[in-house]
Amino acid sequence: MGLEIVKLSVRPFAVVIYVPAKLMLGWSGYCFGPVIFIDDRYRHVDGWLIHELTHTSQFYRTWGAHAIRYYIDKKYRISCETEAYYNQLLRAKKPGLTRHQVENRLNRIK
Ligand SMILES: [Zn+2]
């Protein structure tokens, strides 16, 4: 089907699955706790993996509450995305986004 598990992250523990773009519904990456899906086109853009691993860390450090709170609490969602984009921009060799694009995305969070 084209799904490919190519990476296991140890810290935080996560299974990373690269997915064909047509199955990602417009998302670059998506995280369900320790399971991360990344658009296959961004396999070599480490910024997206770093972004989603940040969400996995948020999941672990809240003992899973992140998975619920993220969807019901806008302030929490903004703080989570700010941390994830911060890591994406500053820790990745290839962030995949510019600072300006990040600012636009953070401003569009509802
Ligand atoms: Zn995010």
Residues whose N, C-alpha, C, O or C-beta is under 5 A from the ligand:
A	BS01	ZN	E81 A84
